[in-house]
Amino acid sequence: MLDLLRPHWWNLPVYASLAYLVFARGLPNLYVTIPRWWNMPLLLSVLYLSATREQLSSHNLYDTYLQGERPNISCQGINTAVRTINGICNSLDMPAMGAAGARFARFVPINDTYGESESSGLYTPNPRAISQELFKREVFKPATSINNLAAAWIQFQVHDWFSHGSSNDPDNFLSFPLPADDQLRVAGQTDMTIRRTLREPHSNRPATYDNVNTHWWDLSQIYGSDEATHATLRSYVDGKMKVNKDDLLPVGKDGIPIAGDNDDWWIGLSVIHNIWVREHNLVCDMFKASYPTWNDTQLFDRARLVTTALNAKIHTVEWTPALLQDKILKTTMQINWNGIAPKWLRFVPIMNQHIAEVYYGIMGGKPDFAGVPFAHSEEFVSVYRFHSLLRDNITIRNHVDNKETGKTYDIPQYTFQGAQDVVRENKFGDIVYTFGTDNPGALVLGNYPAAMTHLQKPGYPYTLDMGAIDVLRDRERGVPRYNQFRRLFSLIPAKTMDDISDDKDAVAALRSIYGEDVESVDLLAGSLAESPRPTGFAFSNTQFQVFILAASRRLMTDRFFTTDYTADVYTQEGLDWIEKSDFRDVIGRTVPELNASAHSVDNAFKPWVVPSS
Ligand code: HEM
């Protein structure tokens, strides 16, 4: 393989980059990495990202099932015209693909995914020291270009795509001594112990882990990933999901709202879940008006398809460009969804699938698996370790005059059962408004909420230092550390700590933990430290490689976004609903008093304009 790296590509003439882009498609083994690709002219950058996606699809997709290991499932007797609850039969050729309980895949070669052991450095450097000294927030650093809805939104999405489950392995532990000067030692604690992730061991290859949710982008966090949970969420009237008389989610005996995935609940999830359940119910009303003879199941199934596709569209063309605020990403994401062809030129037959995906967009095209069955990967999980987005506290403001209502909640108060206190004590519109106008935290070193480093999760036998856990889980699950991760994603590895960041303080902080051992820098630590970032990006270029690969793949592999994204399956009314709505509209119809506020910006994830006093 020819590994052609050009660290100073910007000194090369533009035509050299262009020549590569033309050749790369024909020569998938030719790697070219352009470190600061975002400085190129728009067209070149878009082409570069598209070529990168092709490269990553050829080199970074690994199935964790061996031949014959995937369960054999029949789709006989199943209504394959709509999404199933547990995700089976999305692929009719491989019905078990992407179903709840299916293994996570990998984005790096399987041989590079052995979990770390004590002798290979599982506890080195000390995860607690990393959490306390490198991650923990002293002063809140806001991400000023986005609002707090964007933070809640991404955890909501993550709960659709994956979960390792919350119970973990009750018989196997990760345990390491606390640093000598740790404040917990004052209370007599000497070690930090957490349960290992439940895993499937294999001989002669790394352990694998199962996703308890469906892998598909199917809003399983709302609808459930198993029939028993699903049944508790449906009203079974007119296709609608259950809500209370006040139009809010019903709450379970444990004090947490009932939902398809209600793990790690906080007030942010209350906001987004309530909005989407209301949206589903409004789509049911629309269908009932157009198709009065449809029964509850018909209404539910179509409403789920439409609500899900709208959610996927908003994530693709609104959330992502808000987080990665630059023209290149806005253009690329629009192309992913809509393609470049104007309406009047949407008849040209295009034989090459890659070109067709760009010309017509992914939606409604042919599925594209790049030769590997679809599943989310462990590396995908790791790059969403975004706990630094969380604010230390939330002060509710009135949506009419922006005045504080006098209610402030910190993390222990707004998480788990506490979220319901916030809902009970405030108007829902004021809570959503507060999220629309507050900033979340920036994804940088020294901005991890202190309260998340001593989190009391109900039912957990120990206090959680989420910063330490984020680091330890990656090591446990064999996600490569930062530099090796970069190598395996064809990025130029750092030679010294100074290569990771332009920010001298960030480099000094890394050195205080990792010394000069650049290979030992953890993925999360390196990613939070990394700079420069592409213009307007809330997260690092290293993490972005995973986005390039996964953002398109989860659409391209899904039958309901490709071959079955048709009026036959969705109805024309359904397709129109998706095409005509953005997140501002969804907020406007589900929380009508916020219609004007949500429309005060061109993207609902940007901080809303506050009324002048
Ligand atoms: C107050 C809100 C939150 C709480 C209480 C919370 C709590 C937790 C807990 C307890 C875990 C599992 C720890 C373990 O592995 O043992 C976890 C994992 C995780 N969290 Fe959060 N979290 C919150 C917000 C967020 C946000 C905003 C994101 C943004 C995407 C996020 C992303 C993740 C990811 C990616 C994982 C790994 C999931 C997996 O291993 O399958 N969390 N969180």
Boltz pocket constraint, residues with backbone or C-beta under 6 A from the ligand:
constraints:
  - pocket:
      binder: B
      contacts: [[A, 151], [A, 152], [A, 154], [A, 155], [A, 158], [A, 162], [A, 163], [A, 164], [A, 165], [A, 195], [A, 264], [A, 265], [A, 266], [A, 381], [A, 382], [A, 384], [A, 385], [A, 386], [A, 387], [A, 389], [A, 390], [A, 415], [A, 457], [A, 464], [A, 466], [A, 469], [A, 473]]
      max_distance: 6.0
